[in-house]
Each structure stands twice: as structure tokens, then as C-alpha cells.
Amino acid sequence: MAWIRVFSLDEATGALKAQYDAAIKRAGRIWNIVAIMSQNPQALKASMDFYGVLMHGQSPLSRGQREMLATVVSAANHCTY
């Protein structure tokens, strides 16, 4: 089984700390999908920016439709997120 070192909030500094603080402000906690990218704060930021555009940006799909699509894809992939 693969293992990736995840940095805790207490260990986070600089760009990672900024991303963790943003995650807490956004969701009230640091979800595993965020923490798993802690080795690369630049990739974490890009991922969260991309997610923000997909879910909150201009789209012909409503927010509810986008959430529904995300849920169906997660279920099809057996993902708990």
C-alpha cells in the first residue's frame, strides 16, 4: 500500500500554512484531499483554485448540477469525498 507523508497544521509554514488557513476558513477543517497535497503547496493552491472555478465560476450548469455531477463521479469511483 502506498504511503504519502502528510504535514499537520502544526508543521505547516509559509505557503502550506496559508493554504491550510484558507482550508479552515473555507470548510472549518483540513479535509484529507487537501492534506494529501501538503508536500506540494503550489499544486495544492492550483487544485483549490481550479475547484473554485469549476464549482463557483461561470457555467451553463447550476451549482446544484455541478454538485450532483461531482457526487455521481465520486460514487462511481468509490470515493468517500
C-alpha positions in Angstrom: 0.0 0.0 0.0 1.3 3.5 -0.9 2.0 5.9 1.9 2.4 9.7 1.5 3.8 11.8 4.3 1.2 14.5 5.2 2.2 17.6 7.1 0.0 18.5 10.0 -1.3 22.1 10.7 1.3 22.4 13.5 4.1 21.6 11.0 2.9 23.9 8.2 4.8 27.0 7.4 4.8 29.5 4.6 2.7 28.7 1.5 1.4 25.5 3.1 0.3 27.3 6.2 -1.5 29.8 4.0 -3.3 27.0 2.2 -4.2 25.2 5.4 -5.6 28.5 6.9 -7.7 29.0 3.8 -9.0 25.5 4.0 -10.0 26.0 7.6 -11.7 29.3 6.7 -13.5 27.7 3.7 -14.6 24.4 5.3 -13.9 24.6 9.0 -11.2 21.9 8.8 -8.5 20.4 6.7 -10.0 17.6 4.7 -7.8 14.6 3.6 -8.0 15.7 0.0 -6.2 18.9 1.0 -3.7 17.3 3.4 -2.6 14.7 0.9 -1.2 17.6 -1.3 0.8 19.1 1.6 4.1 18.0 0.1 3.4 20.5 -2.7 1.7 23.7 -1.6 1.8 25.2 -5.1 -0.1 22.2 -6.5 -2.5 22.4 -3.6 -3.2 26.1 -4.4 -3.7 25.4 -8.1 -6.0 22.5 -7.3 -8.1 24.6 -4.9 -8.2 27.5 -7.4 -9.3 25.0 -10.2 -12.0 23.6 -7.9 -13.2 27.1 -7.1 -13.6 27.9 -10.8 -15.3 24.6 -11.5 -17.8 24.9 -8.7 -18.3 28.6 -8.3 -17.3 30.2 -11.7 -19.5 31.0 -14.7 -21.0 27.8 -16.2 -24.1 26.8 -18.1 -24.7 24.3 -15.3 -26.2 25.3 -12.0 -24.3 24.9 -8.7 -26.7 22.0 -7.9 -26.0 20.3 -11.2 -22.2 20.6 -10.6 -22.5 19.2 -7.1 -24.7 16.3 -8.4 -22.1 15.5 -11.1 -19.3 15.6 -8.5 -21.3 13.2 -6.3 -22.0 10.8 -9.1 -18.4 10.7 -10.2 -17.2 10.2 -6.6 -19.7 7.3 -6.1 -18.7 5.7 -9.4 -15.0 5.9 -8.3 -15.9 4.5 -4.8 -14.5 7.8 -3.4 -15.7 9.0 0.0 -15.1 12.6 -0.9 
